[in-house]
Amino acid sequence: MPVSLLWAVDVYGRVYSLSTAGQQWEHCHDAQMEFKRVTAAQQCCWGIACDNNIYLNVHASDLPVRYQEETYENQRWNPVDGFSERLLPSDRWQWSDVTGLQHQPLDSFRLPSDSWEWEADWYIDENFEGEPTEKGGWTYAIDFPATYTKDKKWNSCVRRRRWLRYRRYKAMDTWSKIPSQQTTLPDPFSDISCGGWEISEEPRGRLSLWAVSLQGKVWFREGIYHQNPEGSLWEEVSLPGEVVQISCGPGDLVWAALWEGQLIVREGIGRDCPKGTSWAVVDSPSPDVGAIHVAVGVNVVWAVTKDNKVWFRRGVNSHNPCGSGWISMVGEMIMVNVGLNDQVWGISCEDRAVYFRQGVTSSELSGKTWKVISVPRDGDRSHSSASANSLQSAGYYFSGEVRAQSVVSDVESDTEKGSTDGPACLVTSASPESFVDAPTDHTSDQPTDTPKARIPKVTSDSFISELVSDREPAKTIRDVGSAAPAVLEEETIPGEGEVKAPCTDSSLSPTQSGGLLDPQWSNVDLEEAQGQQAQTAADAESADTCSLSSVATYTLAMEDPYGADEHPLWAWVSGGGCSVDTHSQLNWFNCTMNTSSLVQSVQSMSLSVTPAQTAAWRRQIFEQLSERTKREMDNFRHYEQAIEQSVWVKKGTMQWWRDWKPHKWIDVHFALEQFSGPEGNKDGILFIYYNFYEEKKYLHAFINEVTILVPVLNDSKHTFAIYTPERTKQRWPIRLAAATELEMHDWLALLSVSCCDSRGIQGPPSKQAIWSITCKGDIFVSEPSPALEAMPYPTPCDQMFWRQVGGHLRTVECNSVGIVWGIGYDHTAWVYTGGYGGGFFQGLASSTDNIYTQTDVKSVYIYENQRWNPVTGYTNRGLPTDRYMWSDASGLHECTKTNTKPPSPQWTWVSDWAIDYSVSGGTDREGWQYAADFPASYHGYKTMKDFVRRRRWARKCKLNTTGPWQEIPPIPLSDVTILPCAAQSSVDVVPLWAISNKGDVLCRLGVTTLTPAGSSWLHVGTDQPFKSISIGAASQVWAIAKDSSAFYRGSVSPQSPAGDCWYHIPSPAKQKLKQVSVGRTSVYTVDENGNLWYRQGVTPSYPQGSSWEHISNNVRKVSVGPLDQVWIIADKVQGSHSLSCGTVCHRLGVQPMEPKGQSWDYGIGGGWDHITVRGNSMEPPRICLPSLTDPSAPAPRSPLLARSGEVNSNAVGC
Amino acid sequence: MIKTHLADDKDVLRDVWFGRIPTCFTLNQDEVTEREAEPYYLLLPRVSYLTLVTDKVKKHFLKVMKAEDVEEMWFEYEGTPLKWHYPIGVLFDLHASNTVLPWSITVHFKNFPDRDLLHCPSNSVIEAHFMSSIKEADALKHKSQVVNDMQKKDHKQLWMGLQNDKFDQFWAMNRKLMEYPTEEGGFRYIPFRIYQAMSDRPFIQKLFRPISPEGNAHTLGNLLKEMYPTAIPNDGEPKRYQVVIHGIEPLLETPLQWLSEHLSHPDNFLHICVIPTPTD
């Protein structure tokens, strides 16, 4: 789980945050004034400062906040001037918005606040509905308003074009004032609360922000979402009384406390009306004492009365926001706050400490007990002991911070040692990092200009440099002048700053490579630099202070080493951005000598691969064992073995989907006989004993002929399929069902080990491995033989052996140096760790290291169908011929809310059924789509001709498994691509591009074979959301936008990893492209109608190519590898027994001079969803045969063979 | 995160299991034979027991002997009777490390040394010995919880795995004996035995935890320091003893828990041999 933050304000108005992975409160240094209150969401934190203004702190992320401004230039034709800006008096403005009603000249656009900056100047949008326009982006029509086309016709009288300009929110990770643009606005604010992000996913990052003024009025901030984090305006909300405090939950709960002591509850909040419509009044929990404070979550309400008693409201949910009754809780608090997952924090009345409510679960929302959060603040002296075991918290936002932490702990051991040695080392203990680090690292490399190097970056941002200049004098005075705790606080920070600094400006010191320093920082990364500017500013500033006054601070520290250790007094806490659940392990509760956490860290040290695998003792054991083998066995291989190998049989009972009609499940006996082959290799035979008309018969398969074992999706049976090359051809595997899931997994693990043994395969997949994924989300790898891409006789595709790897993914992409990334159904990004096994592979079939927990979430959809009748309108009473009133998408199967099960027993429900509004075609406000009849094309509004309607319900389910995958938070992805060919060395940076699930194009920095996860994202600007991307061996990047237009990215190179601009590539006529794959030189795309296209005319000097050539139909997905080999997932492939949907196919006859190939070879399927061959760079052995150019048999042009057969069977069930 | 291309720990288990000692069996000079007995060459599994894997040896020599001259078979190396109830690898490391291969073992059919050796009338005796070792080890590791949770057939699977040299079969079950709660960081106690070449004492076996009370992982060095301090060389002095496990000398800083999981014999004990450094 990614790290998140708990925010708090102390009684002096200082803002602190505590990380879920951390062990101390971090002072928010750039809050240049005191704050009264804060309210946090995951992406930002709002606060009321002592000047009564509202401030916003947007957390820096790899995705910049950009806002697209647009305006239209309109022209009319006249016989004299042709097209000109002279319009008719009745026409729209010459510069207008899209409707033509609003006058919008270019110079009328202003930045909304000082927190924004323009990215560039205005430019013309040349893209029109996915097609490039010529002639300056003009689109033509007969008159305003009308339908525009990109072609000028004889009757085109008007034209218009769109101008675009982007502005960027620059005030990341810093508190910036929300401008009060209205003069009527309000008397000073006294309370603030944000939430509501679960109400709707659109627009992205939408938030509700409620504020209370000193006069007791309530205001709602309109228009807050990702691209507009500040919102647009305050709107007053009418009230039944004067409000003193308000609380807004993540969902649709909003409660407020009135001066009079009652509580009011906002009603009518929904996705169409986040502000709600009316208030309901709820009495104070206690008849005598009024409520003074309230805190709400998704399904909970907590309140505090004026006597500081704490209350929990029973029976609250979104249908009944008022709940049903109060329960008195233990403890006296001045305030409580509910965060994510309905977790609760409070500030106790007695000691003003922050308490966490332990034991809050979805079934026990009131929790069990209050537990004090007893971690020091970053200024406290006890900091040093705490940071020693903070190695674990390696999930920080900036890699620089991780580094700083580890250096700190290193240095501390030095300090301890040093302090016994004499006075010389005491200086070190005053500000250890600056003294220890400076001489060893930078001073030697660049003796004098280190401070200079840092300053330009800081001053490049006027806002920040202002901040620095404001603070510097005051601080120096304080440092020198006083011995107050505040100074001690300042004093520890400089050291950290000193350590952090080198990583932000390492572009200036490329030779610096000590320890963990990442070479990727040598790329000048503007996005990152910006995100970190605030940080850098603080660092530089504190570093300066440090060097100025290290002697002074040293004495202070010695005089009163524990001066700051007094108990902090807290005023406010906000958990709205803090993601804690029942499984979270927090280090917040006792940070003094904690044996169990020590044990844990020792454990993780000895088991984790990073430090220990390379440890000397382990290397020694590996080396000596292989020496022992040489010494004791190599010369004696001819000796007889003491133990003869014998046959080993494992038996069981199962059900088998019998081969003859009518097909059904029958009980069979199942046996695996294992024995050693003639060369000592293990082999086996599988037997299936069944009864055929009272007669005992059996079916068998040799283990060394089995090509794959596939778990099959089935919501009631535990089934799997066994394929051999012959059965792959027939599209008819051996289908078996075990009695229990455990039994099936045991068998699958055993059979899989036997298959691997018989083929001599063990350990992790090679770098050249081909990865594929089934519709069920299971991951398979195949080791390519050199002959796989051989000419003219490649290894037939159906003979490829596939083995399963643990985990659950929707997409996987790799390259030939062994970097593998995956994307889950919930769009989580995962990186392959180098292990194998996981999932049901345990013990020997799985590596010990590199296996981690993996979760995935997907939605199950059902449809509610209704028919209109003249009497009652729409009802759930259909015609007798109609579909089920609750059905699947096809309408053929009844699917009710109660009888619909998760897709397999491995999945469990994690949400309730909810209406899904995100259906293609749109819906009305209740989620309905209308049509003339079932089944038909649906639209999101009702017309006179519509007699039926349907709406989609979604329910989320979750899968927990394990596999060799590690999460890469926090940006969810929809596509990823890795440069396919080999890197020169393990530290060479490998280009990796991705698309976020919102359509942003991203470029990953710092990806090497040693650090396959990379370090950070670089955002690549686009005018529209994207859906597919691929990078070729020569850094040629192609992408497909969501509107199906194709783009080529210019000038991508190691020096310029993000390239410079997009070139629009026209799609094939009338086709909407959906996916692209680029190999060494070949560029292939797939469109929504299943056509495969090859890009003609691509040359080094003209990498965009000239035209699309149709290669095949019936294609779902394509993967082009580093040899320009072409593999696809075919839609439907006919075998001798049945048809299979989703089949792996290999393009035959691909050669350097004939990159389009000739025909398809069919491999494993159906039920396959994804393949990547981008790791296979193994050049095939060269055999020259003259007859090659004349294939004797006419090769099928499309993977679909026109043969009749069964169309029902589909092994993996999708 | 660093991806390693070194071998996985799983490979250590395989290497340990498939360790073999090339052995030359010769019949004792004093045995009465009808004709001269050829020596017999065999690869002995290091993790098995002499009497379990020498059926072929017995068959070979019985061909040249009369039935009445044959009593219980026993083995001797350079005058030392070899205890069949120690794993073969331990016997070799203890008595014949640093000698020329193949290991030359003398086979006797007479004068069974009752004082030195246990009788071994059948494989069921070996099985009983093996299973009792496993149970003892689990008592130390898990208060016997794991082995007691196993069914009879699971115990059989362990034994059959050893008897038939089935690595997968054995480890499919043995894996459970090697588990421990993550939060505890290791077993309760490490089942180990320390053998000394120069002593008549059988072996050292005491209670020793994998984690120190301060929460640090104990190493092989920590164990020896407590159990057999003389085995650890003093600073500056030449190394007097070799500490050998499975024919290799792990570094003293090797974590004991890891050793127990990866270098234990199938009987779940970590057998450690302390032998004098050869003087050559």
Contacts between the chains, C-beta under 8 A, distances in Angstrom:
chain1	res1	chain2	res2	distance
A	595	B	213	8.0
A	595	B	214	7.3
A	595	B	215	4.9
A	596	B	183	6.8
A	596	B	215	7.8
A	598	B	214	7.3
A	598	B	215	3.6
A	598	B	216	7.8
A	599	B	183	7.5
A	599	B	184	7.4
A	599	B	185	4.6
A	599	B	211	6.0
A	599	B	215	4.3
A	600	B	182	7.9
A	600	B	183	6.9
A	600	B	185	7.2
A	602	B	185	6.2
A	602	B	211	7.1
A	602	B	215	6.1
A	602	B	216	6.2
A	602	B	217	5.0
A	603	B	182	6.6
A	603	B	185	4.4
A	603	B	186	7.9
A	603	B	217	8.0
A	605	B	217	7.9
A	606	B	217	5.7
A	606	B	255	5.2
A	606	B	257	7.0
A	606	B	258	6.3
A	609	B	1	7.8
A	609	B	2	6.7
A	609	B	3	7.9
A	609	B	4	5.6
A	610	B	1	6.8
A	610	B	2	5.2
A	613	B	2	7.8
A	613	B	4	4.7
A	613	B	6	6.1
A	614	B	2	7.8
A	614	B	4	7.0
A	614	B	6	7.3
A	616	B	251	6.2
A	616	B	253	7.4
A	617	B	250	6.4
A	617	B	251	4.3
A	617	B	253	5.3
A	617	B	254	4.0
A	617	B	255	7.6
A	618	B	6	7.7
A	618	B	254	7.8
A	619	B	6	7.3
A	620	B	249	8.0
A	620	B	250	6.4
A	620	B	251	5.0
A	620	B	254	7.7
A	621	B	12	6.5
A	621	B	248	6.6
A	621	B	250	5.6
A	621	B	254	7.0
A	621	B	262	7.9
A	621	B	263	7.7
A	622	B	6	6.5
A	622	B	7	5.4
A	622	B	11	7.6
A	622	B	12	7.3
A	624	B	248	3.7
A	624	B	249	6.7
A	624	B	250	7.7
A	625	B	12	6.6
A	625	B	15	4.4
A	625	B	16	7.7
A	625	B	246	7.6
A	625	B	248	6.0
A	626	B	15	7.7
A	627	B	248	7.7
A	628	B	15	7.8
A	628	B	19	6.9
A	628	B	246	7.4
A	628	B	247	4.7
A	628	B	248	5.7
A	629	B	15	6.9
A	629	B	19	7.8
A	631	B	101	7.5
A	631	B	247	8.0
A	632	B	19	7.2
A	632	B	20	6.5
A	632	B	21	5.9
A	632	B	22	6.6
A	632	B	101	6.5
A	632	B	247	6.7
A	633	B	19	8.0
A	633	B	20	5.4
A	633	B	22	7.3
A	633	B	43	7.4
A	635	B	22	7.6
A	635	B	101	7.5
A	636	B	20	7.6
A	636	B	22	3.5
A	636	B	43	6.4
A	636	B	101	7.1
A	636	B	102	6.6
A	639	B	22	5.3
A	639	B	41	5.0
A	639	B	42	6.2
A	639	B	43	4.5
A	639	B	102	7.7
A	640	B	41	6.8
A	640	B	42	5.6
A	640	B	43	6.8
A	640	B	56	7.2
A	641	B	20	7.8
A	641	B	42	7.7
A	641	B	43	5.3
A	641	B	165	7.9
A	642	B	42	5.2
A	642	B	43	6.1
A	642	B	44	5.2
A	642	B	45	6.2
A	642	B	48	7.3
A	642	B	53	3.8
A	642	B	54	7.3
A	642	B	56	6.9
A	643	B	45	6.6
A	643	B	48	7.4
A	643	B	53	5.9
A	643	B	163	7.8
A	643	B	164	6.5
A	643	B	165	4.2
A	645	B	164	7.9
A	645	B	165	7.3
A	646	B	164	5.7
A	648	B	164	7.2
A	648	B	166	6.2
A	648	B	169	6.5
A	753	B	168	6.2
A	757	B	168	7.9
A	763	B	8	6.4
A	763	B	10	7.9
A	763	B	11	7.8
A	764	B	8	7.7
A	818	B	3	7.2
A	831	B	1	7.5
A	833	B	1	6.7
A	833	B	3	6.8
A	834	B	3	4.0
A	834	B	4	6.4
A	834	B	5	7.9
A	842	B	175	7.1
A	843	B	171	6.0
A	843	B	172	5.9
A	843	B	175	4.2
A	844	B	10	6.4
A	844	B	13	7.7
A	844	B	167	7.8
A	844	B	168	6.1
A	844	B	171	5.3
A	844	B	172	7.3
A	844	B	175	7.6
A	847	B	8	5.0
A	847	B	9	7.9
A	847	B	10	6.3
A	848	B	8	6.9
A	848	B	9	4.9
A	848	B	10	6.5
A	849	B	4	7.8
A	849	B	8	6.9
A	849	B	9	7.0
A	966	B	1	6.4
A	1009	B	3	6.8
A	1010	B	2	5.6
A	1010	B	3	6.8
A	1011	B	1	6.7
A	1011	B	2	7.4
A	1012	B	1	7.2
A	1012	B	3	6.3
A	1013	B	1	5.7
